[in-house]
Amino acid sequence: MARQLPNSVHRLSRAEWRAWLQAHHGSSVGIWLVAYKKAGGSWRALDTVEALEVPADLARALDACPSAGADFNAVPSSARRSTLEWISNARTPATRAARVAEAAWRAEGNQRANQRRGPARKGPH
């Protein structure tokens, strides 16, 4: 089965792509893949996520909840980045809206969105 291409490319992945292209002397497949990702917008899709820039829809949702904004900014940057990427990678507007609402709701409860929840497993399986 062919491997599905990821929706977005991280900064480190772009460096790896450049190295791959140099190693393969700019093969037509490599040039096509980079052009495809750039044309689709996924080449730089996570730049704002990596800069921890809160999108406007999430900022509005956090502002609507009393303590959500402060609680969201209090979590470690890795958890904020994970939440921002989770929201950014939504494929439909409805999914994005649901993820934004959940992130704001969880931030208000001083919880992290898109994190493993529930009791930790005990013992071997």
N, C-alpha and C positions, 0 to 999 in steps of 0.2 A: 504494500500500500504506500502511495506517495505521501510524504510528509506535508502537512498543511503549512503554508506560510504564516508567520505570526502577523497580528494586526498592526503592530507597531515595532519600531526598532529603537533600542536604547543607544545612548551615546557610545558606550563601549562596543556595542554591536556594529556601529558605523565604522569604527576603527578596524574591527575585525573584517568587515566587508571590504574596506580599502586594501587591507593586507591580502585578502583572498584575491581581489582583482589584480593586484600587482603580481601575485604568484602565478596567476593564470594568464598574465599578459593581456588583460582586458578582453577576455573571451566574449563572444557575442551574447552568451547566456548571462554572464555576469553584468554586462552593460545593460542588457534588457531588464534584468531584475532590479537594478538600482534605479533605472529610469521609471520602471513600473511603480516602485515604492515612492519615488519623488512625486510622480504625477498623481498618485492617489492620496498624497499627504501623510502617509504613514512614516516617511523617512524622518520627519521632525515632529511627529505626533506627541512624543513624550518630553519634549524640551521644556514645556511649561510645568509638567509634573516634576521633572528633576529639579527645577528651580523652586519647587513648592509654591507655585502661584495658584491661589484658590480661584476657581472659575466663578463667573458672576452668579450663576444659578445656585451654586453651593454657598457663596457669600450671602445671598439673599436669604436662603434657608437658615443659615447660622445666625443671621441678624434677627430673624423672626423668633428664635428661641432665646430665653433670657440669658442662660449661661453657656450656651453651646459654643459660641465663638471662642471664648476664653478657654473652655475645656478642650476644644479641638486643637488650639494652638499649644496647649500644655503637653500633649502627647509627644513622644519622641518623633523626630523627623522621619524615621524609617516607617513608622505606623501612618503618619500623615501621607507620605509618599505612596504607600500601599493603597490607602483609601482614594487618593487622587487618581492613581492609575486605574483602580477598579471602576471609578466613575467614568474616566476618560475612555475606557475600553468598551463601554456599553454600545451595543450595535443599533439599538433603536431609541428614539426619543422617550418612549414610555419606560424603557428599562433605565435610561439615564435619570429620569425624573424619580423613579422609585429608589434608585441608589442614592441620589442626593437627599431625598426625604429620610431614608434610613440612616445615612451618615449624620445628618443634623439631629435626628432623634437620639441616636446612640451618643453623640457628642454631648447632648444635654444631660444624658444619664451618666456622663463621664466614662463611657465605654468606647472601645475602638470598633469601627465598622470593618466588615470584611475580615474579621479575625476568627480563628477557631473558638467556638463557644462550647460550653458543656464541661462536664467533669473529665479530668484526665483519665486515661485508661490505666488500669492497675493490673500488673502481672503480665506474663506472656500470653499470647493468643494462640 
